[in-house]
Amino acid sequence: MEGQDNVASPSGRFDFLVPLVLVMAAAVLMKLPSDAQDVLGQSLRSTVLSPFVAMNVAYARARTLGRDFDRVRAQMDTLVSRVAAQRTLAEENRQLRELLGMSERAPTRYVSTPVIRSGTTDQSVFRMAAGAEQGVRPFDAVVTEAGLLGQVQRVGPRTALGFDWSHTDFRVSAMTADGLVHGLVLADRGQFREQDRLVLSGAVYLSDLEPGTELLTSGRGGTYARGIRVGWVAGVAATMAGWSKSYYVEPAVQPGEAAYALVDLGDRAGPATGPIAADGGPAKTGGLR
Amino acid sequence: MRVGPGVVVAILATAHLTLRVGLGIGDVAPDLMTLAVLFGARFMRTPSTAALGFGLGLLQDAFSPLTFGASALAMALVGAVASRTRQLFVGNSFLFLASYFFVGKWTLDFIWWLASGSAGWATFSDRILVAAPLAALYATATGLLVHFLFRERRRRP
């Protein structure tokens, strides 16, 4: 390389002043309100970075179409068989609701989107090719057929950013499938990303959950819909004598495996220009049942 | 055709975005964005290198909304300091360049870790003591390769 450039600069002061100003500007950017950061990030993603974003979406689609064809086919076969087996349930549910005088349950709406990992610094963050125009809002749940993947954080007109369960800010109220044990599930980061797992904290002390017990979202707090699969109990993590227990949880979804996901829009009405899946069933349990 | 350092910086930055964002292969690709700043710092003046680092860092931050600004800060700082090394170290020996790329990349990761507020020993040992040195080694090998190719290209008439 060229190396030494020992000629004294006539504007040597700028050698310190400009970097100092830029570092201060970066510090100001970090402290900006998230809305202002969103505007700036969105403007970069929709201009100078748009070719790379478009390439990522196209590549993710092509990869899914090619490599995952057999997997998608197997998933579709499973869904078809489930729908066929449970065809009468919707009608039975409707009749029971009529008998009990209950109003009809509003259908849950989903927007499907590719999950795009930018490969930049924050490994828990992913991008989605659906945004406010498709009805996506901050804090909507992001799910796959296996269960809960993460949560929407920032929403642009046609794109959104979210983080998966491995993010340190991730929290979800969970319960066992029978609804007897409740707690808060949060991420437990390992030394390496492969060791990341979840922890169910705040379960009652007398609870005795066997390894393999399924955990679902409880719907408490209203952020996540009730009944989305979170994972399975892997073992006791800690106990607070006479007070509470914590359990390690094997997550239902491995973040790296998710190429496509659904954003759970709940039962709210809104614009829908993207591919929409609707679930009018009695309750959501498991991944997307 | 002679290739100037500005072209190499542009190629490295574009390749980084293509591999990590376009193809989404993440850490499988070396951190070419940092290499672009470190490479540019050997030719550009301190303010220009800091501006280059700030701009490229901002592009990275566009995909990291929860740590927005951290990459811009880290890259501007490392770019400014890296460009000063021209007045401190003479020559382009293999050992110097290897140390330069390794320390530059590791320092950048450390500053990013501090700026992003990822406090805690677990993330420190994971990111800074394990992942960052490995990423720095990868970047060093790539940086030396880029340097070699660039030098060979320049020697040709």
Interface residues (C-beta under 8 A of the other chain):
Chain A: M1 E2 G3 Q4 D5 N6 S9 F14 D15 F16 L17 V18 P19 L22 V23 A25 A26 A27 V28 L29 M30 K31 L32 S34 Q37 D38 L40 G41 L44 R45 V48 L49 P51 F52 V53 M55 N56 Y59 A60 I116 R117 S118 G119 T120 T121 D122 Q123 V125 R127 Q153 R154 L161 F163 H167 T168 D169 R189 G190 Q191 F192
Chain B: P5 L17 T18 L19 R20 V21 G22 L23 G24 I25 G26 D27 A29 F39 R42 F43 R45 T46 P47 A50 A51 G53 F54 G57 L58 L59 Q60 D61 A62 F63 S64 P65 L66 T67 F68 G69 A70 S71 A72 L73 A76 L77 G79 A80 R86 Q87 V90 G91 N92 L97 W112 A115 S116 S118 A122 T123 S125 D126 V130 H147 F150 R151
